[in-house]
Each structure stands twice: as C-alpha cells, then as structure tokens.
C-alpha cells in the first residue's frame, strides 16, 4: 500500500466513545490509538479517574497533542450534537458480529466501562446496532483498548 493511500484511509475518520471509562491506562492507550488513526475520542459521563492522572498520561505518551478529545456529561448530549450519525454499541451481550456490519466514515463506536459494560437500557434501545467481537466460550471479555483497536481497524479496512 502506498503512503498516499494510507493517509486517505486515515483521513476517513471514525469516532470512539468511551462511556464512563474506569481504567486510566486503557484510556491512555486509546488516546494513542486515536492519534495514530485520526479517530476522534469522546469521553462520556463520569470518568473513573482524573484527566491529570499520571497513568493516563504515561499510557498516552506524547500523543495527547495529536489526538482530538471531547468530553460530554451524558450520552444524550452527544446524540443531540450528532443526530445524523450512526452509533454502534460494542458489547458481549449481542449476537451481531462486528465484521458483518458495513461501517462508513463518521460512524461512532460506543464502548462501556471496563467492569460492567454498557448499561442494559442503552443496549435494549439499540439492539440492531449492538455488536460483538467473537471470543472463545467461557471468556468474559477482551481488554477495552484491544477491543477499540480491533473494531476501529476493521472500519478503516472496510473503507480503504
């Protein structure tokens, strides 16, 4: 792949939403991922850490200035600011496999807190756009930053 093609792919940006993230290192890793892919990061609701947290900063290294990060008090406000956008909700509680969905630039990928996932009221309201990453039986979940990377790079691949 040529550098020009790669840059075009990255400029077709996607949006990552972390709903009430709890672990600063995961968010720091996702900041770095967003900086490297051109995705925008939306932090929604109560955070389980301070944005000044040293672990958060260390995990994001020197990528903080390269990432576009927006903070929202609640998800309803995010919906109202992006009413025409597609939102996809990543969960272990869906049978819809993420690779079966066709993504397009501008889509939002919503991930829940590490210890409990997205609230059931959100998932029940968006059953058709709730997606899962397949895993071996008996396993609880993938690491949040790994899950974001898997889904984001699939969306980039589809649009490359």
C-alpha positions, 0 to 999 in steps of 0.5 A: 500500500502506498503512503498516499493511500494510507493517509486517505484511509486515515483521513476517513475518520471514525469516532470512539466513545468511551462511556464512563471509562474506569481504567486510566491506562486503557484510556491512555492507550486509546488516546494513542490509538486515536492519534495514530488513526485520526479517530476522534475520542469522546469521553462520556459521563463520569470518568473513573479517574482524573484527566491529570492522572499520571497513568493516563498520561504515561499510557498516552505518551506524547500523543495527547497533542495529536489526538482530538478529545471531547468530553460530554456529561451524558450520552444524550448530549452527544446524540443531540450534537450528532443526530445524523450519525450512526452509533454502534454499541460494542458489547458481549451481550449481542449476537451481531458480529462486528465484521458483518456490519458495513461501517462508513466514515463518521460512524461512532463506536460506543464502548462501556466501562471496563467492569460492567459494560454498557448499561442494559437500557442503552443496549435494549434501545439499540439492539440492531446496532449492538455488536460483538467481537467473537471470543472463545466460550467461557471468556468474559471479555477482551481488554477495552483498548484491544477491543477499540483497536480491533473494531476501529481497524476493521472500519478503516479496512472496510473503507480503504 
